[in-house]
Amino acid sequence: MTFIATAWAISYVGAKPVFVDIHPVRRTMDPDQLEAAITPHTKAIIPVHLYGLPAEMDRIMAIAEQHGLPVIEDAAQAHGAKYRGKRVGQFGRIACFSFYPSKNLGAYGEGGALITNDAYIAHRARSLRDHAQSQKYFHDEIGYNYRMDSFQAAVLSIKLKHLDAWNAARVECASSYTKLLEGSSYKMPANVSDSECVWHCYVIETRQRDRVRSALQDAGIQTAVHYPLPIHRQKAYAHLEYKSGDLPVTEALCEHCLSLPIYPELSKEKISRVTSILLDLEKSLTLQA
């Protein structure tokens, strides 16, 4: 479960993405399913720290080591999140972060970062992002224009100082949602004791997702669906011949997920209004069922 850009990176190099179902509680890569998906053709493992919650990295790293596979962390939604006290991005050989404006650490335009402690990979990345120049106007291979402009870097360097405080505010917002919706029929995000989630999204699940979303929209409350169609069922990957039901947990989440408003400045009054509407909707939908 992730945004499709994770899979694009695999396709761009001519490789075949193999999708692994998520854990029904954690909503990140299920290590049991990962083990079953590995073949002699597997080249790397890409766990996604979805919605700001780290994947189960201890087990994933153990499986990777057992099979001699590198791990590439997709940390696009998890700036500052921790797994067993260690920040995401420190587990794999490479980690990738997005600085899209909506992220916990967002630029004012497009941007992202690749981090690694491998000197060779760092050298290759720096070269390829800048047209593969060995020196000015000398190109030894085909490269790319993946440079982030200096304005975005300046914005991010200032915002980075506030990231921990902003993440703490998101934690407070999530705690308020969970407390106010406790006991309802909505399935809420799990409280995972081994991790510090940074709540890029606060995602509930309900079989009445579209009706609930429409009612919230009528009340002037904007929500989102992350994501309505899983990657393995996208037309772009029809050639992989995945069928409905191949990744049942992922598919169920796509059918039922609803992202509620969450950002550092979100007031308790607004959270209370959102949850009050949700609880009122729960009563009416139960009566109509």
C-alpha positions as CSV (number, residue, x, y, z in Angstrom):
1,M,0.0,0.0,0.0
2,T,1.6,3.2,-1.2
3,F,1.5,6.0,-3.7
4,I,2.3,4.7,-7.2
5,A,5.6,6.5,-7.4
6,T,7.2,3.8,-5.3
7,A,6.5,1.3,-8.1
8,W,7.5,3.7,-10.8
9,A,11.1,3.7,-9.5
10,I,11.2,-0.1,-10.1
11,S,9.7,0.2,-13.6
12,Y,12.0,3.0,-14.7
13,V,15.0,0.6,-14.4
14,G,13.2,-2.1,-16.4
15,A,12.5,-4.3,-13.3
16,K,9.2,-5.9,-12.3
17,P,7.5,-4.8,-9.1
18,V,6.2,-7.6,-6.9
19,F,3.6,-6.4,-4.4
20,V,3.3,-7.7,-0.9
21,D,0.1,-7.4,1.2
22,I,0.0,-5.3,4.3
23,H,-0.6,-6.3,7.9
24,P,-4.3,-5.8,8.8
25,V,-3.5,-3.9,12.0
26,R,-0.3,-2.0,11.2
27,R,-1.1,-1.3,7.6
28,T,2.5,-1.6,6.5
29,M,4.3,-4.5,4.7
30,D,3.4,-7.8,6.4
31,P,6.7,-9.7,7.0
32,D,5.0,-13.0,6.7
33,Q,3.7,-12.1,3.2
34,L,7.2,-10.7,2.4
35,E,8.9,-14.0,3.1
36,A,6.5,-15.8,0.8
37,A,7.0,-13.3,-2.1
38,I,10.8,-13.6,-2.3
39,T,12.2,-15.6,-5.2
40,P,15.6,-16.0,-6.8
41,H,14.8,-13.0,-9.0
42,T,14.2,-10.6,-6.1
43,K,16.7,-7.8,-6.1
44,A,15.6,-5.6,-3.2
45,I,12.9,-5.0,-0.6
46,I,11.1,-1.7,-0.4
47,P,9.0,-1.3,2.8
48,V,6.8,1.8,3.0
49,H,6.3,3.7,6.2
50,L,2.7,4.4,5.4
51,Y,0.7,7.3,6.9
52,G,3.7,8.2,9.1
53,L,3.9,4.8,10.9
54,P,7.2,2.8,10.5
55,A,7.0,-0.7,9.0
56,E,8.1,-3.6,11.1
57,M,11.7,-3.1,10.4
58,D,13.3,-5.7,12.8
59,R,11.6,-8.6,11.0
60,I,12.0,-7.0,7.5
61,M,15.7,-6.4,8.0
62,A,16.2,-10.0,9.3
63,I,14.4,-11.4,6.3
64,A,16.5,-9.2,4.0
65,E,19.8,-10.3,5.7
66,Q,18.7,-14.0,5.4
67,H,18.3,-13.6,1.7
68,G,21.2,-11.2,1.1
69,L,18.9,-8.4,-0.2
70,P,19.3,-4.7,0.2
71,V,16.5,-2.7,1.8
72,I,15.3,0.6,0.4
73,E,13.0,2.5,2.8
74,D,10.2,4.6,1.4
75,A,10.0,7.2,4.1
76,A,8.1,9.8,2.0
77,Q,5.3,10.0,4.6
78,A,7.4,9.5,7.8
79,H,9.8,12.4,8.4
80,G,11.0,12.0,12.0
81,A,9.1,8.8,12.8
82,K,10.9,6.2,15.0
83,Y,10.9,2.5,15.2
84,R,12.2,1.1,18.5
85,G,13.8,4.5,19.2
86,K,15.6,4.7,15.9
87,R,14.5,7.2,13.2
88,V,13.3,5.8,9.9
89,G,15.8,6.2,7.1
90,Q,18.6,4.6,9.3
91,F,17.7,1.0,8.6
92,G,18.1,0.4,4.9
93,R,21.0,0.8,2.5
94,I,19.0,3.7,1.0
95,A,16.0,5.7,2.2
96,C,13.9,8.1,0.2
97,F,12.0,11.2,1.5
98,S,9.5,13.4,-0.3
99,F,9.3,17.1,0.3
100,Y,6.0,17.6,-1.6
101,P,4.2,20.5,0.0
102,S,1.6,18.4,1.9
103,K,4.3,16.3,3.6
104,N,5.2,16.7,7.3
105,L,8.3,18.4,6.0
106,G,7.3,20.0,2.8
107,A,8.9,22.5,0.4
108,Y,7.0,25.2,-1.5
109,G,7.3,23.1,-4.7
110,E,8.6,19.7,-5.7
111,G,11.5,18.2,-3.9
112,G,12.9,15.0,-2.3
113,A,16.0,13.4,-0.8
114,L,17.8,10.1,-1.0
115,I,19.9,9.3,2.1
116,T,22.5,6.5,2.4
117,N,25.7,5.7,4.3
118,D,27.1,3.9,1.2
119,A,29.7,6.2,-0.4
120,Y,29.4,4.6,-3.8
121,I,25.6,5.0,-3.9
122,A,26.0,8.6,-2.7
123,H,28.5,9.3,-5.5
124,R,26.3,7.7,-8.2
125,A,23.2,9.6,-7.0
126,R,24.9,12.9,-7.0
127,S,26.2,12.3,-10.5
128,L,23.0,10.9,-12.0
129,R,20.8,13.7,-10.6
130,D,22.9,16.4,-12.4
131,H,22.9,15.0,-16.0
132,A,25.7,12.6,-15.1
133,Q,28.4,15.2,-15.4
134,S,31.9,14.1,-14.5
135,Q,32.9,17.8,-14.9
136,K,31.1,20.8,-16.3
137,Y,29.6,19.8,-19.7
138,F,31.3,16.4,-19.8
139,H,28.8,13.5,-19.6
140,D,30.0,9.9,-19.3
141,E,26.6,8.3,-19.4
142,I,22.9,9.2,-19.6
143,G,21.8,11.2,-16.6
144,Y,18.7,13.0,-15.2
145,N,17.7,16.5,-14.1
146,Y,16.7,15.6,-10.5
147,R,18.2,18.7,-8.8
148,M,16.2,20.4,-6.1
149,D,16.5,24.2,-6.5
150,S,18.2,26.3,-3.9
151,F,15.0,28.1,-2.9
152,Q,13.3,24.9,-1.9
153,A,16.5,23.9,0.0
154,A,16.4,27.2,1.9
155,V,12.8,26.7,2.8
156,L,13.4,23.2,4.0
157,S,16.4,24.1,6.1
158,I,14.3,26.6,8.0
159,K,11.3,24.3,8.3
160,L,13.4,21.4,9.5
161,K,14.0,23.2,12.8
162,H,10.3,23.0,13.5
163,L,9.7,19.4,12.4
164,D,9.8,17.8,15.9
165,A,7.3,20.4,17.3
166,W,5.0,20.0,14.3
167,N,5.1,16.2,14.6
168,A,4.3,16.5,18.3
169,A,1.3,18.6,17.5
170,R,0.1,16.0,15.0
171,V,0.5,13.3,17.7
172,E,-1.8,15.4,19.9
173,C,-4.4,15.7,17.1
174,A,-4.3,12.0,16.5
175,S,-4.7,11.3,20.2
176,S,-7.8,13.6,20.3
177,Y,-9.4,11.8,17.4
178,T,-8.8,8.4,18.9
179,K,-10.1,9.4,22.3
180,L,-13.3,11.0,20.9
181,L,-14.0,8.1,18.5
182,E,-13.3,5.4,21.0
183,G,-16.1,2.9,21.1
184,S,-17.5,3.8,17.8
185,S,-17.9,1.5,14.8
186,Y,-15.1,3.3,12.9
187,K,-11.9,1.3,12.6
188,M,-9.2,3.6,13.8
189,P,-5.4,3.5,13.4
190,A,-3.6,1.0,15.7
191,N,-1.6,2.2,18.7
192,V,1.6,0.4,17.9
193,S,3.9,0.4,21.0
194,D,7.2,-0.2,19.1
195,S,6.9,2.9,17.0
196,E,6.5,6.7,17.2
197,C,4.1,7.6,14.4
198,V,4.2,11.1,13.0
199,W,0.7,11.0,11.6
200,H,1.1,12.2,8.1
201,C,-2.5,10.9,7.7
202,Y,-5.1,9.9,10.3
203,V,-7.0,7.2,8.5
204,I,-10.2,5.6,9.7
205,E,-12.0,2.7,8.0
206,T,-15.7,2.4,7.4
207,R,-17.8,0.3,5.0
208,Q,-19.9,3.5,4.4
209,R,-16.8,5.4,3.3
210,D,-18.3,7.3,0.4
211,R,-21.5,8.3,2.3
212,V,-19.5,9.5,5.3
213,R,-17.1,11.4,3.0
214,S,-20.0,13.1,1.2
215,A,-21.7,14.1,4.5
216,L,-18.5,15.6,5.8
217,Q,-18.0,17.4,2.5
218,D,-21.6,18.9,2.9
219,A,-20.5,20.1,6.3
220,G,-17.5,21.9,4.8
221,I,-15.0,19.3,6.0
222,Q,-12.4,18.2,3.5
223,T,-11.2,14.6,3.6
224,A,-9.2,12.4,1.3
225,V,-8.8,8.8,0.3
226,H,-5.3,7.3,0.4
227,Y,-5.7,5.4,-1.8
228,P,-8.9,4.4,-3.8
229,L,-7.3,1.8,-6.1
230,P,-4.3,-0.3,-5.1
231,I,-1.3,-0.2,-7.4
232,H,-1.5,-3.9,-8.4
233,R,-5.0,-3.2,-9.8
234,Q,-4.0,0.0,-11.7
235,K,-4.4,-0.1,-15.5
236,A,-0.7,0.8,-15.8
237,Y,0.2,-2.5,-14.2
238,A,-2.4,-4.7,-15.9
239,H,0.4,-6.6,-17.7
240,L,1.4,-8.0,-14.3
241,E,-1.9,-9.9,-14.3
242,Y,-2.8,-9.4,-10.7
243,K,-6.4,-10.3,-9.9
244,S,-8.9,-9.0,-7.4
245,G,-8.3,-10.7,-4.1
246,D,-4.6,-11.3,-4.6
247,L,-3.8,-8.7,-1.9
248,P,-7.0,-8.8,0.2
249,V,-6.0,-6.6,3.1
250,T,-4.7,-3.9,0.8
251,E,-7.8,-4.1,-1.3
252,A,-10.1,-3.8,1.8
253,L,-8.2,-0.8,3.1
254,C,-8.6,0.9,-0.3
255,E,-12.4,0.3,-0.2
256,H,-12.9,1.6,3.3
257,C,-10.2,4.1,4.1
258,L,-10.9,7.8,4.8
259,S,-8.2,10.3,5.8
260,L,-9.5,12.9,8.3
261,P,-8.1,16.4,8.5
262,I,-4.8,16.5,10.4
263,Y,-2.1,19.2,10.5
264,P,-0.1,20.9,13.3
265,E,-2.4,23.9,13.6
266,L,-5.7,21.8,13.8
267,S,-7.6,23.0,16.8
268,K,-9.3,20.7,19.3
269,E,-12.6,22.5,18.5
270,K,-12.3,21.5,14.9
271,I,-11.4,17.9,15.8
272,S,-14.5,17.9,18.1
273,R,-16.7,19.1,15.3
274,V,-15.4,16.4,12.9
275,T,-15.9,13.6,15.4
276,S,-19.3,14.9,16.4
277,I,-20.4,14.7,12.8
278,L,-18.9,11.3,12.5
279,L,-20.7,10.0,15.6
280,D,-24.0,11.5,14.4
281,L,-23.5,9.9,11.0
282,E,-22.8,6.5,12.7
283,K,-26.2,6.6,14.4
284,S,-28.1,7.5,11.2
285,L,-26.3,5.0,9.0
286,T,-27.0,2.3,11.6
287,L,-30.7,3.1,11.5
288,Q,-30.7,3.1,7.6
289,A,-28.8,-0.2,7.4
